[in-house]
């Protein structure tokens, strides 16, 4: 018979790292029933009879966040065979608070003291044996990131589950508080297999959800209320405050008895944070780091490698040899054209930018792994609050720089529905891997300057800020931003294993999309390019202007003419970019018959120079950055919004915002930079600018209406 282990713990305790180390590839990701909180389950890779569930990171079992609700419901209703509480041993006092609650559920409990390598490095000593005696549960020292002592942890957890020993209560509360808890416990008669002690404590706290979990008669409830009133009078505090204080007093006492601090003074992380999180230096340092990353990605490493991949690999080795082979084998001309001018030109043009994207992802993965990105969320919290968002919104936005889809899914950690919807709406404003293709493509035309790429990154942050300011002043989104509490992990050297795995996972998604969606789109573009408006197949070297593709593009090009890119090819590229942004680049490869599409491609450079001005190129890039990201991202938005109305709002806002921003860029740039004449569209752009300024600077009429919209659980 199999054994079920539940992994519980605070956020950033290393719980998910432990889960990944234990399960390897034997894991499954879904959602908890009725909610959008991610559910991870897996099988122990050395014994698949052992099932492991990775619960969401929580600080307590109180029903304040959706993550706490689903974790608590699982533990109470599913009742795993054993709970492994993963504790950040370098912050043991704070982590033990949850352990005191888990110990009251009547389920075997094992404490996994994680990050013991950090504890030893700091010179601290934890008496695990004494901790076991004081908490009446097994304690195992581990390091999940170094795979140390994990087999022992599983052995102990299985042993505890199989023994199914009778639960021994620990003396968490003082005798004064324990007296009232025991009185409440004596009044309870529970049908389900739920710990009476846990229910008694929750009733003492006036827990908002406990009433729906159990059945209590009105008389019993009245008697319980009287007991709580007496306790509150004696302690001069409410029930919840009494329990919380008692827990913290217990945890402090336990820590003093079992932990000896080695070094006194500032740790290495504290010293680094004095500079990296300094109120004056933090943002400039962040800007310098991001600019340096884009410089290396676009110029030093990614650029030259991308040129080689485009010109040599896809241009000569793949493109030239494949076409020569097919022609030598007597393959039909249309098939040679489809493979050479369609598939290789389109898909190859997209994959040609993979080196730039891989280098970019590699450096971002390093920043995440060393713990720096957690600091950036903390640093930007104060800034984001001025825009109506909290630092919690930065995490999904940061994730969105790899791909918008996981960024949108990452909004699940935001409890406030208004903040969550707004973050979903703006998460795709950041340049993802697919949009990096477009940036790299047009940066060459704009002079090849490496600093163009960071402009688009910080332009995305500016768009998020402007949107936050405007929407927070509407009745739909008014209210204070959600409070942001985040664990700042210790700095540590990046683990190349983790960095390369994170880089590969992001690149893999890019490659898979190129081999599926992009492939289908390039084939469709090739077909439309080679069919005339009369439905006849054209010569493969015929005039593309007579094709069905050109006909469709010309019918739609008026939409984008005010934005400066009203030719039919740019129109087709933009429209197909709604399917996937990579198609924007692939479209040029197929339509222009360039064979490969790269920053230094002569055919492309000539085409861009003749069809785009500097101003229209910038307009084109910003429109594609801010508009609907792709079908996959829209699907994620629909799933996370769980509302057609809010999905329509988000998509509509993205379209209007991207169009109006691009319109202002082109119309103002056309007059001020290119010296062209003022026209009606310039006047419209001026009106739009004043509308934006009004919504940004107008007083917030709803400032005093503190709407707090928390996410609800479907019963």
Secondary structure, 3 states (H helix, E strand, C coil): CCEEEEEEECCCCCHHHHHHHHHCCCEEEEECCCCCCEEEEEEECCEEEEEEEECCCCCCCCCCCHHHHHHHHHHHHHCCCEEEEEEEHHHHHHHHHHHHHHCCCCCCEEEEEECHHHHHHCCCEECHHHHHHHHCCEEEECEHHHCECHHHHHHHHHHHHHHCCCCCCCCCCCHHHHHHHHHHHHCCCCCCCCCHHHHHHHHHCCCCCHHHHCCCCHHHHHHHHHHHHHHHHHHCCCHHHHHHHHHHHHHHHHHHHHEECCCCCCCHHHHHHHHHCCCCCHHHHHHHHHHHHHHHHHHHCHHHHHHHHHHHHHHHHHHHHHHHHHHHCCCCHHHHHHHHHHHHHHHHHHHCCHHHHHHHHHHHHHHHHHCHHHHHHHHHHHHHHHCCCCCHHHHHHHHCCCCHHHHHHHHHHCCEHHHHHHHHHHHHHCCCHHHHHHHHHHHHHCCCCCHHHHHHHHHHHHHHHHHHHHHCCCCCCCCCCCCCCCCCCCCCCCCHHHHHHHHHHHHHHHHHHHHCHHHHHHHHHHHHHCEECCCCECCCCCCHHHEHHHHHHHHHCHHHHCCCCCCHHHHHHHHHCCCCCHHHHHHHHHHCCCCCCCCCCHHHHHHHHHHCCHHHHHHHHHHHHHCCCCHHHHHHHHHHHCCHHHHHHHHHHHHHHHHHHHHHHHHHHHHHCCCCCCCHHHHHHHHHHHHHHHHHHCCCCCCCCCCCCECCCCC
